[in-house]
Amino acid sequence: MGETKKTPKTSWFKGVKAEFKKIIWPDQKSLTKQTIAVVSTSVALALIIKILDVIMTYGIDILVTL
């Protein structure tokens, strides 16, 4: 009668806690390198998209004025 039953909610939280213990967090140096790689790739892609946009806008303006 005095038994406590595990509810699905508590067992789910215990499962999440167990999975978090398995995570291998990156060290500071690795994290910095990866962050720089992501930011620089994002900036490079943004510049490429902007350049393509300017070229296409210029080309469409030329076609419209013909």
C-alpha positions, -999 to 999 in steps of 0.1 A, spaced: 0 0 0 28 24 8 45 17 -25 53 46 -48 47 40 -84 69 55 -111 48 78 -132 58 81 -169 67 117 -163 94 109 -137 108 80 -157 110 103 -187 130 128 -167 153 100 -154 159 89 -189 167 125 -200 191 128 -171 208 95 -180 212 106 -216 227 140 -205 254 121 -186 264 104 -218 271 137 -236 308 145 -243 310 183 -243 336 199 -265 366 216 -250 371 254 -253 395 253 -282 374 230 -303 343 250 -296 360 282 -306 372 267 -339 337 254 -347 321 287 -339 345 306 -361 339 281 -389 301 285 -387 302 323 -385 326 327 -414 307 302 -435 275 321 -428 291 355 -437 306 340 -469 272 326 -480 255 359 -472 280 377 -494 275 353 -522 238 356 -521 240 394 -520 264 395 -550 240 372 -570 211 394 -560 228 425 -572 238 408 -605 203 395 -611 187 428 -603 211 446 -627 203 420 -654 166 423 -649 167 461 -650 186 459 -684 160 434 -698 131 456 -686 145 487 -703 149 470 -737 
